[in-house]
């Protein structure tokens, strides 16, 4: 292998060359040991050494190695994320298909005269509406289908709020909270919550429905903070009728609506709640048993 080397000589060569040239040689290295091995090579200027190809080859190997390592790390991180997104999108499609195939109500199965352009908001409304109609059917509430067709109804306004404004529900899983928030929002619009209530009790805020309470007035839930157990809105200026959808709160145990301006017929779905223990409707203009 070529390399740069200094010329070394022994004592005899040193004196003979000095005599031939008429001057002593100034060599820094002492005479070599006769037993020391000397390797021969080809001297090379340093400028020529900088143009050699093997240093660059080592650098390219290092760069390729680092690049390969980066690719491996990116694949190890990206593949699980892509798989998770694929599973989530598949689950949403399956939920839509299941909701459309299982529901037998004419409101959902009727084919529109004009094929709509499916957008994420349309898909979301279709899924949520399907879940709510299933819950209403299970609670023997027959008025929800017709009410959701009327844009002036409290039920439609509650669904519209769920789709467009309820930020809290978008990050939640399951149907329990969807049904509870729909029932409470329907009650809010039906009894003048946006007009006559003295205290809105944080209704329709972007927090859990279990936190729609101001001191002792409002909603309260069980120990798990999941199921609505009671409503106390007495003396809060409520006006209007109690909607049937309040019967969707299947976990209700106590209801206090006394000293309000409620009128109309008492919903049968509310009275039929199996866990209901206290129902205070004193000082209202309600009818029914």
Steps between C-alpha positions, in 0.01 A plus 500: 500500500648845406593725788727796577826407672827664603824354370708341779859381484759347733833652624710368211277648235488823697880553495552382141242739357637782709846445353368479145311826517753680712254580780344310784141385480263625763283198570278501804458124535783309672653192345272203475534188701627221268221277630226759435274431202472769236207506263538648160232714336429763245505857620202714406446872527229617737321684217474171313371325809199737522380381157484135595160329480499279812432778760191603305387140480502480881292815526241367254473179700429700815237712322326194354498334842342802667243528222403136533464542878267801454284305254468208744393733783243674275352166393485374859307813607286554192367149446318472839348847454376413152354172623316677786348758261391221267331311784322817619366580154384140459317516834316819397394347168378187676300709749333691216416180313366334814284799586354519150435126471347445844264796519161419348328838545373666180678820600840334440422242232314732265717565195540870418384628164841659441815310588686720753869569496640324806716723716644438849229721661222312317647165605530617861141624512376175346684288756391707800141519380495122457628445854245742647210342313603157621510627858157664459356180359641303793340749744164479316519865395323529164508878459875539438489397131242761408655768722842467337343588164379835633776762508304706754473217755712476816615156386638633172671792675657256746632279219631803314685609815652153539629503142621859465587634845558221749882481512504277808312213338741476206772356720278249679424136424176309538134593466409564865622858502354570156152391612521682835622826347227482234227445762624784721547738205148420377364575849700825507350629174148371581478679836647836400854441616632760256225749589338466841731301724638703788816288513621304197696266733769469231263312269639455147854583615798304369545294815351173617123510550569386856649848557193689379426619852530821699523425871199270555298598191545303183615146416672244719638157418602186683837432656646404163404840351352323199125445551260787576323420829309819580366835379416796724378810318232615745423873510719560198245667272432205271215545250351265244448124485712212617621315189464123466875474443561553871406134526833420329670564834448141611712545814284776652412452866394850609328784310414839655309739273283668763384863495544552128271591210493160331182397323366228274489126554747312714704276266424132552863410421612701803252333734599154373866536598571193712751669733300817568437547873416870543296715259422851628274696263317715755374847402484436126215470250556142393241235425517122484578227748 
